């Protein structure tokens, strides 16, 4: 009898342990975790190509799988390209589900430049948890100079200047600088490289157009013109410091002016002001003329072309003297 009771107790204990093990197995099965992995490595493609990404998943609770595109420069910019096997962009995107391999395959046809970014397959386990895997897609594209580049830079003579050039593209473009008409750069070369062209102690001769040229392995290259404006005190001279003319005829007195900003020009005769004006100049280098009409004896003498802007002043002297015969110049 004692042996029978012991046998019954053993069987009861065994049954309890067996049922507990089944319960543990059931709990573990219900707690199987979702996983996702991308089969491919990062991809580099050309515009117009096709690409395929395969996401292998363990999805025991059959949660919806999303394909996302994430901006490589700003990961907060995310866009759903497919939910399950339904793409949001149906003209070029498609998704297939292969149940035998538990794989979701995203295919993109006729690739465009803005398809660049990270592609992520994502399963939302619950409101606070997700599993995901991602792969990067780069699209080869020619360089394009961006709006971040300088269009023009203005400095005062003697200060330093920075001309900036930024370009997008893949592979990352390189930047080369040249001057208009292949003039020598301020530091002695005909070209240099880098996103920023720095000029120390700018001289007035450095003013003008600079070309920023962006290149990578994809054609065509891109370029932009960046103008360097230099403000400086006037420089003035005269092509004819002595002009002879007979009485009764006209004389044209000219001074050659280089200045920025446009200066005020004052003409003096024998030290007395006879005319003042601000020329309507289209550039920082021009000729200014003073006409002496129907010359009389009192018009002969020394004329001064005085030029002034906020950075300084300069002047040139012209002598008008009497001749017996007229000197005729029909050019204005």
Number of C-alpha atoms within 10 A of each C-alpha: 6 6 8 9 10 11 12 11 12 12 12 12 12 12 12 12 12 12 12 12 12 12 12 12 12 11 11 11 11 11 11 12 13 18 18 21 19 21 15 13 11 14 14 14 17 17 15 13 12 14 16 14 24 21 26 21 23 16 17 13 12 10 14 13 22 20 28 20 23 21 17 16 8 9 11 9 10 16 13 15 21 21 16 17 17 15 19 15 12 12 10 13 18 19 22 14 16 12 10 6 11 15 20 23 20 22 16 20 15 14 18 17 17 10 17 21 21 19 26 24 28 23 24 15 18 8 6 6 8 12 16 20 19 23 20 17 20 20 22 20 22 22 27 20 20 12 10 10 17 19 14 15 15 13 19 18 20 14 12 13 21 15 20 18 27 20 24 15 21 20 17 16 24 18 22 19 23 21 21 12 9 12 14 14 17 17 11 9 12 14 15 16 14 14 20 19 17 15 16 12 15 20 18 20 9 19 18 15 17 23 18 29 23 27 21 19 16 15 10 13 15 17 19 19 19 20 18 22 20 24 23 22 21 25 18 20 18 18 11 12 16 14 16 15 20 20 19 12 15 18 22 15 24 19 25 16 25 21 25 21 18 25 24 16 21 18 22 16 19 13 10 10 13 13 12 14 10 12 13 8 13 8 11 17 16 17 15 15 14 16 11 15 13 12 16 14 11 6 17 20 13 16 24 21 27 22 26 20 18 14 15 13 17 17 19 19 21 21 17 21 16 17 12 9 11 15 14 11 9 5 5 6
